[in-house]
Amino acid sequence: METIPVHPLTLNGRDPGQLRGDPITGDRYYSPEFAQREWDQLWTKIWHVAGRTQELQEPGDFVVHDFKSESVICVKQDDGSIKAFYNVCLHRGMKLVTEGGYNNNFHCPYHGWVWGRDGVLQELNDPEDFPQGNPCNKLRLQELRCDTWGGMVWYTMNPDAPALLDYLSPMPELYKNYPMDTAVRVFARKIKLNCNWKFATDNFSESYHTRTAHPQVPPWIDQDYWSSRSEMFPNGHGRTVQPMRPSLRDRLPEGEPLPFDFILRQWDIDPDSYPDFDAKAMQGWLDLKAAKKRLWKERGYKHYEHMNDEELTDSPHTVIFPNVTISFLPDNLIFFRTEPDAKDPTKCTFDLWCLAFPVEGQKEVESVMAGTQPLQEAESETCEFNGGLGVPEIIDSIVWQDMMLSEGQQNGWQSQGYTDSYLAGQETRVRFFHEVLNDYLEGRR
């Protein structure tokens, strides 16, 4: 099997010796004062995902990203670049647009001022009535820094933030073999949850909960802490790299179909050819790597061309600090993002995007979280979680099971019985996330 070098920035994500030991107190999840500190010292400093590059194909195409009290427009320019502007008219502060689409220019719905997609004021009523002079071609919408990575458009409110690729480091390097720009978003929901946004980052920073909350996963992905690799990085990012093979300790009842058998058969490997379960899990996993390397081209899996042995058969579940998580599967990307409610720190929105790499001849794909979907771009829809009933398309999926735990978790954080988390070694990344967050809040980042 190919040896995959460890990135030099990698820290051991199971080593509590990497931590200071900052307590994870309950007020972090419900205090308005704490939420205000997050706004002042975190959200206004980092890079945010505004949308997907797929949404900005032609000059004038734009996306709108609302975050707490702010709103930002990212719009494609005539030269192919993307500019980001605060979504506010400089006349009297009116919001210019409420959702993305195409505009040759932006018309203020209040007094009719017209702003070009380059941000310059083009027209207004009664230009002669301004004692300070006609502001056309003089005023410009306030611009923000904007960049792209991974098929996504990013912006930051911080003029002094590091460059996007430096902020994301080492993720762009680690995932350079995935043609993320080509992925098709086949399912998208923005789901309103009754919990603090940090619930998701905590949850996605460990797999200790998997055997309890997601019993369907171990027969498919080996999430045992001794067989997966937990990594964290100085910028606050982290990932768990898990083999996509059955766990050797969590086995389905005799006679129940094994998901791994289906995967093996897809690549012309007979699951009954192995002498026992352990051999099928371990040797079958190696045989699967070899089969994919041998057959990818003739089967139209063009996105496999530059993938290494690990990427062809494993699952690097990756948290990008502070609130974006991406599961990198061989044929799918799953994008998760939580964002705080504008007023209530015990509420958030949870974005779920299921993306698939196109395979020649395939018109439908298995989206992992949302079942079979047509291979075509899907619009995002907003819904209430409503105890799980608001998103029937994902009921019983892994992410739905996570969301079902969120309100109970929020209630627990607000209990006088909770003072700090008592963590296992495999949960080291949970406290690391909070320590990096503390660094931002204290002005150390």
Contacts in CASP RR format, 6 or more apart in sequence:
PFRMAT RR
TARGET T0000
AUTHOR 0000-0000-0000
METHOD contacts of the structure
MODEL  1
METIPVHPLTLNGRDPGQLRGDPITGDRYYSPEFAQREWDQLWTKIWHVA
GRTQELQEPGDFVVHDFKSESVICVKQDDGSIKAFYNVCLHRGMKLVTEG
GYNNNFHCPYHGWVWGRDGVLQELNDPEDFPQGNPCNKLRLQELRCDTWG
GMVWYTMNPDAPALLDYLSPMPELYKNYPMDTAVRVFARKIKLNCNWKFA
TDNFSESYHTRTAHPQVPPWIDQDYWSSRSEMFPNGHGRTVQPMRPSLRD
RLPEGEPLPFDFILRQWDIDPDSYPDFDAKAMQGWLDLKAAKKRLWKERG
YKHYEHMNDEELTDSPHTVIFPNVTISFLPDNLIFFRTEPDAKDPTKCTF
DLWCLAFPVEGQKEVESVMAGTQPLQEAESETCEFNGGLGVPEIIDSIVW
QDMMLSEGQQNGWQSQGYTDSYLAGQETRVRFFHEVLNDYLEGRR
1 286 0 8 1.000
1 289 0 8 1.000
1 309 0 8 1.000
2 308 0 8 1.000
2 309 0 8 1.000
2 310 0 8 1.000
4 308 0 8 1.000
4 309 0 8 1.000
4 310 0 8 1.000
7 170 0 8 1.000
7 173 0 8 1.000
7 174 0 8 1.000
7 231 0 8 1.000
7 233 0 8 1.000
9 169 0 8 1.000
9 170 0 8 1.000
9 233 0 8 1.000
9 234 0 8 1.000
10 231 0 8 1.000
10 232 0 8 1.000
10 233 0 8 1.000
11 18 0 8 1.000
11 231 0 8 1.000
11 232 0 8 1.000
11 233 0 8 1.000
11 234 0 8 1.000
12 18 0 8 1.000
12 230 0 8 1.000
12 231 0 8 1.000
12 232 0 8 1.000
12 428 0 8 1.000
13 230 0 8 1.000
13 231 0 8 1.000
13 232 0 8 1.000
13 238 0 8 1.000
13 428 0 8 1.000
13 429 0 8 1.000
13 432 0 8 1.000
14 225 0 8 1.000
14 230 0 8 1.000
14 425 0 8 1.000
14 426 0 8 1.000
14 428 0 8 1.000
15 425 0 8 1.000
15 428 0 8 1.000
16 423 0 8 1.000
16 425 0 8 1.000
16 428 0 8 1.000
16 431 0 8 1.000
18 232 0 8 1.000
18 428 0 8 1.000
18 432 0 8 1.000
19 428 0 8 1.000
19 431 0 8 1.000
19 432 0 8 1.000
19 435 0 8 1.000
20 435 0 8 1.000
21 431 0 8 1.000
21 435 0 8 1.000
22 431 0 8 1.000
22 434 0 8 1.000
22 435 0 8 1.000
22 438 0 8 1.000
23 419 0 8 1.000
23 420 0 8 1.000
24 420 0 8 1.000
24 421 0 8 1.000
24 430 0 8 1.000
24 431 0 8 1.000
24 434 0 8 1.000
25 419 0 8 1.000
25 420 0 8 1.000
26 413 0 8 1.000
26 414 0 8 1.000
26 418 0 8 1.000
26 419 0 8 1.000
27 34 0 8 1.000
28 34 0 8 1.000
28 196 0 8 1.000
28 198 0 8 1.000
28 413 0 8 1.000
28 434 0 8 1.000
29 195 0 8 1.000
29 196 0 8 1.000
29 198 0 8 1.000
29 199 0 8 1.000
29 345 0 8 1.000
29 346 0 8 1.000
29 410 0 8 1.000
29 413 0 8 1.000
29 414 0 8 1.000
30 196 0 8 1.000
30 345 0 8 1.000
30 346 0 8 1.000
30 410 0 8 1.000
30 413 0 8 1.000
30 414 0 8 1.000
31 345 0 8 1.000
32 345 0 8 1.000
34 345 0 8 1.000
35 340 0 8 1.000
35 345 0 8 1.000
37 441 0 8 1.000
38 340 0 8 1.000
38 437 0 8 1.000
38 441 0 8 1.000
39 68 0 8 1.000
41 440 0 8 1.000
41 441 0 8 1.000
41 442 0 8 1.000
41 443 0 8 1.000
42 322 0 8 1.000
42 437 0 8 1.000
42 440 0 8 1.000
42 441 0 8 1.000
43 67 0 8 1.000
43 68 0 8 1.000
43 157 0 8 1.000
43 340 0 8 1.000
44 157 0 8 1.000
44 158 0 8 1.000
45 156 0 8 1.000
45 157 0 8 1.000
45 158 0 8 1.000
45 161 0 8 1.000
45 440 0 8 1.000
45 445 0 8 1.000
46 156 0 8 1.000
46 158 0 8 1.000
46 161 0 8 1.000
46 167 0 8 1.000
46 321 0 8 1.000
46 322 0 8 1.000
46 440 0 8 1.000
47 147 0 8 1.000
47 154 0 8 1.000
47 155 0 8 1.000
47 156 0 8 1.000
47 161 0 8 1.000
47 164 0 8 1.000
47 167 0 8 1.000
47 168 0 8 1.000
48 65 0 8 1.000
48 67 0 8 1.000
48 72 0 8 1.000
48 154 0 8 1.000
48 155 0 8 1.000
48 156 0 8 1.000
49 65 0 8 1.000
49 152 0 8 1.000
49 153 0 8 1.000
49 154 0 8 1.000
49 324 0 8 1.000
49 337 0 8 1.000
50 63 0 8 1.000
50 65 0 8 1.000
50 72 0 8 1.000
50 74 0 8 1.000
50 84 0 8 1.000
50 146 0 8 1.000
50 152 0 8 1.000
50 153 0 8 1.000
50 154 0 8 1.000
50 155 0 8 1.000
51 63 0 8 1.000
51 65 0 8 1.000
51 74 0 8 1.000
51 152 0 8 1.000
51 153 0 8 1.000
52 63 0 8 1.000
52 151 0 8 1.000
52 152 0 8 1.000
52 153 0 8 1.000
52 185 0 8 1.000
53 148 0 8 1.000
53 150 0 8 1.000
53 151 0 8 1.000
53 152 0 8 1.000
53 153 0 8 1.000
53 181 0 8 1.000
54 151 0 8 1.000
54 184 0 8 1.000
54 185 0 8 1.000
54 377 0 8 1.000
55 61 0 8 1.000
55 63 0 8 1.000
55 100 0 8 1.000
55 101 0 8 1.000
55 153 0 8 1.000
56 62 0 8 1.000
56 63 0 8 1.000
56 74 0 8 1.000
56 75 0 8 1.000
56 76 0 8 1.000
56 82 0 8 1.000
56 153 0 8 1.000
57 76 0 8 1.000
58 76 0 8 1.000
58 102 0 8 1.000
59 76 0 8 1.000
59 77 0 8 1.000
59 78 0 8 1.000
59 80 0 8 1.000
59 117 0 8 1.000
60 75 0 8 1.000
60 76 0 8 1.000
60 77 0 8 1.000
60 102 0 8 1.000
60 103 0 8 1.000
60 104 0 8 1.000
60 117 0 8 1.000
61 75 0 8 1.000
61 76 0 8 1.000
61 101 0 8 1.000
61 102 0 8 1.000
62 73 0 8 1.000
62 74 0 8 1.000
62 75 0 8 1.000
62 76 0 8 1.000
62 97 0 8 1.000
62 100 0 8 1.000
62 101 0 8 1.000
62 102 0 8 1.000
62 103 0 8 1.000
62 117 0 8 1.000
63 73 0 8 1.000
63 74 0 8 1.000
63 100 0 8 1.000
63 101 0 8 1.000
63 153 0 8 1.000
64 71 0 8 1.000
64 72 0 8 1.000
64 73 0 8 1.000
64 87 0 8 1.000
64 97 0 8 1.000
64 98 0 8 1.000
64 99 0 8 1.000
64 100 0 8 1.000
65 71 0 8 1.000
65 72 0 8 1.000
65 74 0 8 1.000
65 155 0 8 1.000
67 339 0 8 1.000
68 339 0 8 1.000
68 340 0 8 1.000
68 341 0 8 1.000
68 342 0 8 1.000
69 342 0 8 1.000
70 86 0 8 1.000
70 157 0 8 1.000
71 86 0 8 1.000
71 87 0 8 1.000
71 88 0 8 1.000
71 95 0 8 1.000
72 84 0 8 1.000
72 85 0 8 1.000
72 86 0 8 1.000
72 87 0 8 1.000
72 144 0 8 1.000
72 155 0 8 1.000
73 84 0 8 1.000
73 85 0 8 1.000
73 86 0 8 1.000
73 87 0 8 1.000
73 96 0 8 1.000
73 97 0 8 1.000
73 106 0 8 1.000
74 82 0 8 1.000
74 83 0 8 1.000
74 84 0 8 1.000
74 146 0 8 1.000
74 153 0 8 1.000
74 155 0 8 1.000
75 82 0 8 1.000
75 83 0 8 1.000
75 84 0 8 1.000
75 85 0 8 1.000
75 103 0 8 1.000
75 117 0 8 1.000
76 82 0 8 1.000
76 117 0 8 1.000
77 83 0 8 1.000
77 117 0 8 1.000
77 118 0 8 1.000
82 146 0 8 1.000
82 148 0 8 1.000
82 153 0 8 1.000
83 117 0 8 1.000
83 118 0 8 1.000
83 119 0 8 1.000
83 143 0 8 1.000
83 146 0 8 1.000
84 143 0 8 1.000
84 144 0 8 1.000
84 145 0 8 1.000
84 146 0 8 1.000
84 155 0 8 1.000
85 119 0 8 1.000
85 141 0 8 1.000
85 142 0 8 1.000
85 143 0 8 1.000
85 144 0 8 1.000
86 141 0 8 1.000
86 142 0 8 1.000
86 144 0 8 1.000
87 95 0 8 1.000
87 96 0 8 1.000
87 97 0 8 1.000
88 94 0 8 1.000
88 95 0 8 1.000
88 96 0 8 1.000
88 141 0 8 1.000
88 142 0 8 1.000
89 95 0 8 1.000
89 96 0 8 1.000
89 108 0 8 1.000
89 110 0 8 1.000
89 111 0 8 1.000
89 113 0 8 1.000
89 115 0 8 1.000
90 113 0 8 1.000
90 121 0 8 1.000
90 139 0 8 1.000
90 141 0 8 1.000
90 142 0 8 1.000
91 108 0 8 1.000
91 110 0 8 1.000
91 111 0 8 1.000
91 113 0 8 1.000
91 124 0 8 1.000
92 110 0 8 1.000
92 111 0 8 1.000
94 108 0 8 1.000
94 109 0 8 1.000
94 110 0 8 1.000
94 111 0 8 1.000
96 106 0 8 1.000
96 107 0 8 1.000
96 108 0 8 1.000
96 109 0 8 1.000
96 115 0 8 1.000
97 103 0 8 1.000
97 106 0 8 1.000
103 117 0 8 1.000
104 116 0 8 1.000
104 117 0 8 1.000
105 114 0 8 1.000
105 115 0 8 1.000
105 116 0 8 1.000
105 117 0 8 1.000
105 122 0 8 1.000
106 114 0 8 1.000
106 115 0 8 1.000
106 116 0 8 1.000
106 117 0 8 1.000
106 119 0 8 1.000
107 113 0 8 1.000
107 114 0 8 1.000
107 115 0 8 1.000
108 114 0 8 1.000
108 115 0 8 1.000
111 124 0 8 1.000
111 125 0 8 1.000
112 124 0 8 1.000
112 125 0 8 1.000
113 121 0 8 1.000
113 123 0 8 1.000
113 124 0 8 1.000
113 125 0 8 1.000
114 121 0 8 1.000
114 122 0 8 1.000
114 123 0 8 1.000
114 124 0 8 1.000
115 121 0 8 1.000
115 122 0 8 1.000
115 141 0 8 1.000
116 122 0 8 1.000
119 140 0 8 1.000
119 141 0 8 1.000
119 143 0 8 1.000
120 137 0 8 1.000
120 139 0 8 1.000
120 140 0 8 1.000
121 135 0 8 1.000
121 136 0 8 1.000
121 137 0 8 1.000
121 138 0 8 1.000
121 139 0 8 1.000
121 140 0 8 1.000
122 136 0 8 1.000
122 137 0 8 1.000
123 136 0 8 1.000
124 135 0 8 1.000
124 136 0 8 1.000
127 134 0 8 1.000
127 135 0 8 1.000
127 136 0 8 1.000
128 134 0 8 1.000
144 155 0 8 1.000
144 156 0 8 1.000
144 157 0 8 1.000
145 155 0 8 1.000
145 156 0 8 1.000
145 158 0 8 1.000
145 159 0 8 1.000
145 161 0 8 1.000
146 153 0 8 1.000
146 154 0 8 1.000
146 155 0 8 1.000
147 154 0 8 1.000
147 155 0 8 1.000
147 163 0 8 1.000
147 164 0 8 1.000
147 165 0 8 1.000
148 154 0 8 1.000
148 164 0 8 1.000
149 164 0 8 1.000
149 165 0 8 1.000
149 168 0 8 1.000
149 172 0 8 1.000
150 172 0 8 1.000
150 175 0 8 1.000
150 180 0 8 1.000
150 181 0 8 1.000
151 180 0 8 1.000
151 181 0 8 1.000
151 183 0 8 1.000
154 164 0 8 1.000
156 164 0 8 1.000
161 167 0 8 1.000
165 172 0 8 1.000
167 235 0 8 1.000
168 235 0 8 1.000
168 237 0 8 1.000
168 320 0 8 1.000
169 233 0 8 1.000
169 235 0 8 1.000
170 233 0 8 1.000
171 237 0 8 1.000
171 318 0 8 1.000
171 320 0 8 1.000
174 239 0 8 1.000
174 316 0 8 1.000
175 316 0 8 1.000
175 318 0 8 1.000
175 328 0 8 1.000
176 306 0 8 1.000
177 306 0 8 1.000
177 307 0 8 1.000
177 308 0 8 1.000
177 311 0 8 1.000
178 303 0 8 1.000
178 307 0 8 1.000
178 311 0 8 1.000
178 328 0 8 1.000
178 333 0 8 1.000
179 303 0 8 1.000
179 357 0 8 1.000
180 333 0 8 1.000
182 303 0 8 1.000
182 357 0 8 1.000
182 358 0 8 1.000
183 333 0 8 1.000
183 355 0 8 1.000
183 356 0 8 1.000
183 357 0 8 1.000
184 355 0 8 1.000
184 356 0 8 1.000
184 357 0 8 1.000
184 358 0 8 1.000
184 365 0 8 1.000
184 375 0 8 1.000
184 376 0 8 1.000
184 377 0 8 1.000
185 353 0 8 1.000
185 354 0 8 1.000
185 355 0 8 1.000
185 377 0 8 1.000
185 378 0 8 1.000
186 354 0 8 1.000
186 355 0 8 1.000
186 356 0 8 1.000
186 365 0 8 1.000
186 367 0 8 1.000
186 370 0 8 1.000
186 373 0 8 1.000
186 374 0 8 1.000
186 375 0 8 1.000
186 376 0 8 1.000
186 377 0 8 1.000
186 378 0 8 1.000
187 352 0 8 1.000
187 353 0 8 1.000
187 354 0 8 1.000
187 367 0 8 1.000
187 369 0 8 1.000
187 370 0 8 1.000
187 373 0 8 1.000
187 378 0 8 1.000
187 393 0 8 1.000
188 351 0 8 1.000
188 352 0 8 1.000
188 353 0 8 1.000
188 354 0 8 1.000
188 378 0 8 1.000
188 379 0 8 1.000
188 380 0 8 1.000
188 381 0 8 1.000
189 351 0 8 1.000
189 352 0 8 1.000
189 380 0 8 1.000
189 381 0 8 1.000
189 382 0 8 1.000
189 383 0 8 1.000
189 391 0 8 1.000
189 393 0 8 1.000
189 394 0 8 1.000
190 349 0 8 1.000
190 350 0 8 1.000
190 351 0 8 1.000
190 380 0 8 1.000
190 381 0 8 1.000
190 382 0 8 1.000
190 383 0 8 1.000
191 349 0 8 1.000
191 350 0 8 1.000
191 351 0 8 1.000
191 352 0 8 1.000
191 382 0 8 1.000
191 383 0 8 1.000
191 384 0 8 1.000
191 385 0 8 1.000
191 390 0 8 1.000
191 391 0 8 1.000
191 403 0 8 1.000
192 347 0 8 1.000
192 348 0 8 1.000
192 349 0 8 1.000
192 350 0 8 1.000
192 382 0 8 1.000
192 383 0 8 1.000
192 384 0 8 1.000
192 385 0 8 1.000
193 199 0 8 1.000
193 338 0 8 1.000
193 347 0 8 1.000
193 348 0 8 1.000
193 349 0 8 1.000
193 350 0 8 1.000
193 385 0 8 1.000
193 403 0 8 1.000
193 406 0 8 1.000
193 407 0 8 1.000
194 346 0 8 1.000
194 347 0 8 1.000
194 385 0 8 1.000
194 406 0 8 1.000
194 407 0 8 1.000
194 410 0 8 1.000
195 346 0 8 1.000
195 347 0 8 1.000
195 348 0 8 1.000
195 406 0 8 1.000
195 407 0 8 1.000
195 408 0 8 1.000
195 409 0 8 1.000
195 410 0 8 1.000
196 340 0 8 1.000
196 345 0 8 1.000
196 346 0 8 1.000
196 347 0 8 1.000
196 348 0 8 1.000
196 410 0 8 1.000
196 413 0 8 1.000
197 323 0 8 1.000
197 338 0 8 1.000
197 339 0 8 1.000
197 340 0 8 1.000
197 348 0 8 1.000
198 338 0 8 1.000
198 433 0 8 1.000
198 437 0 8 1.000
199 338 0 8 1.000
199 348 0 8 1.000
199 406 0 8 1.000
199 409 0 8 1.000
199 410 0 8 1.000
200 323 0 8 1.000
200 325 0 8 1.000
200 336 0 8 1.000
200 338 0 8 1.000
200 348 0 8 1.000
200 350 0 8 1.000
200 402 0 8 1.000
201 319 0 8 1.000
201 322 0 8 1.000
201 323 0 8 1.000
201 325 0 8 1.000
201 338 0 8 1.000
201 433 0 8 1.000
202 430 0 8 1.000
202 433 0 8 1.000
203 209 0 8 1.000
203 402 0 8 1.000
203 405 0 8 1.000
204 317 0 8 1.000
204 319 0 8 1.000
204 325 0 8 1.000
204 336 0 8 1.000
205 238 0 8 1.000
205 319 0 8 1.000
205 427 0 8 1.000
205 429 0 8 1.000
205 430 0 8 1.000
205 432 0 8 1.000
205 433 0 8 1.000
206 240 0 8 1.000
206 426 0 8 1.000
206 427 0 8 1.000
206 429 0 8 1.000
206 430 0 8 1.000
207 223 0 8 1.000
207 225 0 8 1.000
207 228 0 8 1.000
207 240 0 8 1.000
207 242 0 8 1.000
207 317 0 8 1.000
207 426 0 8 1.000
208 225 0 8 1.000
208 424 0 8 1.000
208 426 0 8 1.000
208 427 0 8 1.000
210 217 0 8 1.000
210 218 0 8 1.000
210 223 0 8 1.000
211 218 0 8 1.000
211 223 0 8 1.000
211 250 0 8 1.000
213 401 0 8 1.000
213 402 0 8 1.000
213 405 0 8 1.000
214 398 0 8 1.000
214 401 0 8 1.000
215 250 0 8 1.000
216 398 0 8 1.000
217 223 0 8 1.000
217 398 0 8 1.000
218 224 0 8 1.000
218 246 0 8 1.000
218 247 0 8 1.000
218 249 0 8 1.000
218 250 0 8 1.000
219 246 0 8 1.000
219 247 0 8 1.000
219 250 0 8 1.000
219 251 0 8 1.000
219 252 0 8 1.000
219 258 0 8 1.000
219 259 0 8 1.000
219 260 0 8 1.000
220 244 0 8 1.000
220 246 0 8 1.000
220 259 0 8 1.000
220 260 0 8 1.000
221 242 0 8 1.000
221 243 0 8 1.000
221 244 0 8 1.000
221 245 0 8 1.000
221 315 0 8 1.000
222 228 0 8 1.000
222 242 0 8 1.000
222 243 0 8 1.000
222 244 0 8 1.000
222 245 0 8 1.000
222 246 0 8 1.000
222 247 0 8 1.000
222 248 0 8 1.000
222 281 0 8 1.000
223 240 0 8 1.000
223 242 0 8 1.000
223 247 0 8 1.000
224 247 0 8 1.000
224 248 0 8 1.000
224 249 0 8 1.000
225 425 0 8 1.000
225 426 0 8 1.000
227 242 0 8 1.000
227 243 0 8 1.000
227 247 0 8 1.000
227 248 0 8 1.000
228 240 0 8 1.000
228 241 0 8 1.000
228 242 0 8 1.000
228 243 0 8 1.000
229 240 0 8 1.000
229 241 0 8 1.000
229 242 0 8 1.000
230 239 0 8 1.000
230 240 0 8 1.000
230 426 0 8 1.000
230 428 0 8 1.000
230 429 0 8 1.000
231 238 0 8 1.000
231 239 0 8 1.000
231 240 0 8 1.000
231 241 0 8 1.000
232 238 0 8 1.000
232 428 0 8 1.000
232 429 0 8 1.000
232 432 0 8 1.000
235 321 0 8 1.000
235 436 0 8 1.000
236 321 0 8 1.000
236 322 0 8 1.000
236 432 0 8 1.000
236 433 0 8 1.000
236 436 0 8 1.000
237 318 0 8 1.000
237 319 0 8 1.000
237 320 0 8 1.000
237 321 0 8 1.000
238 318 0 8 1.000
238 319 0 8 1.000
238 321 0 8 1.000
238 429 0 8 1.000
239 316 0 8 1.000
239 317 0 8 1.000
239 318 0 8 1.000
239 319 0 8 1.000
240 316 0 8 1.000
240 317 0 8 1.000
240 429 0 8 1.000
241 310 0 8 1.000
241 314 0 8 1.000
241 315 0 8 1.000
241 316 0 8 1.000
241 317 0 8 1.000
242 314 0 8 1.000
242 315 0 8 1.000
242 316 0 8 1.000
242 317 0 8 1.000
243 285 0 8 1.000
243 313 0 8 1.000
243 314 0 8 1.000
243 315 0 8 1.000
244 263 0 8 1.000
244 285 0 8 1.000
244 313 0 8 1.000
244 314 0 8 1.000
244 315 0 8 1.000
244 329 0 8 1.000
244 330 0 8 1.000
245 260 0 8 1.000
245 281 0 8 1.000
245 282 0 8 1.000
245 284 0 8 1.000
245 285 0 8 1.000
245 313 0 8 1.000
246 258 0 8 1.000
246 260 0 8 1.000
246 277 0 8 1.000
246 280 0 8 1.000
246 281 0 8 1.000
247 281 0 8 1.000
248 277 0 8 1.000
248 278 0 8 1.000
248 281 0 8 1.000
248 282 0 8 1.000
251 277 0 8 1.000
252 258 0 8 1.000
258 271 0 8 1.000
260 271 0 8 1.000
260 280 0 8 1.000
260 281 0 8 1.000
261 271 0 8 1.000
263 288 0 8 1.000
264 270 0 8 1.000
264 271 0 8 1.000
264 280 0 8 1.000
264 284 0 8 1.000
264 287 0 8 1.000
264 288 0 8 1.000
265 271 0 8 1.000
267 288 0 8 1.000
267 291 0 8 1.000
267 292 0 8 1.000
267 295 0 8 1.000
268 291 0 8 1.000
268 295 0 8 1.000
269 284 0 8 1.000
269 287 0 8 1.000
269 288 0 8 1.000
269 291 0 8 1.000
271 280 0 8 1.000
274 280 0 8 1.000
274 283 0 8 1.000
274 284 0 8 1.000
285 313 0 8 1.000
288 312 0 8 1.000
288 313 0 8 1.000
289 309 0 8 1.000
289 312 0 8 1.000
289 313 0 8 1.000
292 301 0 8 1.000
292 304 0 8 1.000
292 312 0 8 1.000
292 313 0 8 1.000
292 330 0 8 1.000
293 304 0 8 1.000
293 309 0 8 1.000
293 312 0 8 1.000
296 302 0 8 1.000
296 304 0 8 1.000
296 305 0 8 1.000
297 305 0 8 1.000
299 359 0 8 1.000
299 360 0 8 1.000
300 359 0 8 1.000
300 360 0 8 1.000
300 361 0 8 1.000
301 331 0 8 1.000
301 357 0 8 1.000
301 359 0 8 1.000
302 358 0 8 1.000
302 359 0 8 1.000
302 360 0 8 1.000
303 331 0 8 1.000
303 357 0 8 1.000
303 358 0 8 1.000
303 359 0 8 1.000
304 312 0 8 1.000
304 330 0 8 1.000
307 330 0 8 1.000
310 316 0 8 1.000
311 328 0 8 1.000
311 330 0 8 1.000
312 330 0 8 1.000
313 330 0 8 1.000
315 327 0 8 1.000
315 328 0 8 1.000
315 329 0 8 1.000
316 327 0 8 1.000
316 328 0 8 1.000
317 325 0 8 1.000
317 327 0 8 1.000
317 328 0 8 1.000
318 325 0 8 1.000
318 326 0 8 1.000
318 327 0 8 1.000
318 328 0 8 1.000
319 325 0 8 1.000
319 429 0 8 1.000
319 433 0 8 1.000
320 326 0 8 1.000
321 433 0 8 1.000
321 436 0 8 1.000
322 433 0 8 1.000
322 436 0 8 1.000
322 437 0 8 1.000
323 337 0 8 1.000
323 338 0 8 1.000
323 339 0 8 1.000
324 335 0 8 1.000
324 336 0 8 1.000
324 337 0 8 1.000
325 335 0 8 1.000
325 336 0 8 1.000
325 337 0 8 1.000
326 333 0 8 1.000
326 334 0 8 1.000
326 335 0 8 1.000
326 336 0 8 1.000
327 333 0 8 1.000
327 334 0 8 1.000
327 336 0 8 1.000
327 368 0 8 1.000
329 368 0 8 1.000
331 356 0 8 1.000
331 357 0 8 1.000
331 359 0 8 1.000
331 365 0 8 1.000
332 354 0 8 1.000
332 355 0 8 1.000
332 356 0 8 1.000
332 357 0 8 1.000
332 365 0 8 1.000
332 366 0 8 1.000
332 367 0 8 1.000
332 368 0 8 1.000
333 353 0 8 1.000
333 355 0 8 1.000
333 356 0 8 1.000
333 357 0 8 1.000
334 352 0 8 1.000
334 353 0 8 1.000
334 354 0 8 1.000
334 355 0 8 1.000
334 368 0 8 1.000
334 369 0 8 1.000
334 399 0 8 1.000
335 351 0 8 1.000
335 352 0 8 1.000
335 353 0 8 1.000
335 355 0 8 1.000
336 350 0 8 1.000
336 351 0 8 1.000
336 352 0 8 1.000
336 353 0 8 1.000
336 399 0 8 1.000
337 350 0 8 1.000
337 351 0 8 1.000
338 348 0 8 1.000
338 349 0 8 1.000
338 350 0 8 1.000
338 351 0 8 1.000
339 348 0 8 1.000
339 349 0 8 1.000
339 351 0 8 1.000
340 347 0 8 1.000
340 348 0 8 1.000
341 347 0 8 1.000
341 348 0 8 1.000
341 349 0 8 1.000
346 410 0 8 1.000
346 414 0 8 1.000
349 382 0 8 1.000
350 385 0 8 1.000
350 403 0 8 1.000
351 380 0 8 1.000
352 369 0 8 1.000
352 394 0 8 1.000
352 399 0 8 1.000
353 380 0 8 1.000
354 367 0 8 1.000
354 368 0 8 1.000
354 369 0 8 1.000
354 370 0 8 1.000
354 373 0 8 1.000
356 365 0 8 1.000
356 367 0 8 1.000
356 373 0 8 1.000
356 375 0 8 1.000
358 375 0 8 1.000
359 365 0 8 1.000
362 375 0 8 1.000
363 374 0 8 1.000
363 375 0 8 1.000
364 372 0 8 1.000
364 373 0 8 1.000
364 374 0 8 1.000
364 375 0 8 1.000
365 372 0 8 1.000
365 373 0 8 1.000
365 375 0 8 1.000
366 372 0 8 1.000
367 373 0 8 1.000
368 397 0 8 1.000
368 398 0 8 1.000
369 394 0 8 1.000
369 397 0 8 1.000
369 398 0 8 1.000
369 399 0 8 1.000
369 400 0 8 1.000
370 393 0 8 1.000
370 394 0 8 1.000
370 397 0 8 1.000
371 393 0 8 1.000
371 397 0 8 1.000
383 390 0 8 1.000
383 391 0 8 1.000
384 390 0 8 1.000
385 391 0 8 1.000
385 403 0 8 1.000
385 406 0 8 1.000
387 404 0 8 1.000
387 407 0 8 1.000
388 395 0 8 1.000
388 400 0 8 1.000
388 403 0 8 1.000
388 404 0 8 1.000
391 400 0 8 1.000
394 400 0 8 1.000
412 418 0 8 1.000
421 427 0 8 1.000
421 430 0 8 1.000
421 431 0 8 1.000
423 430 0 8 1.000
423 431 0 8 1.000
436 445 0 8 1.000
439 445 0 8 1.000
END
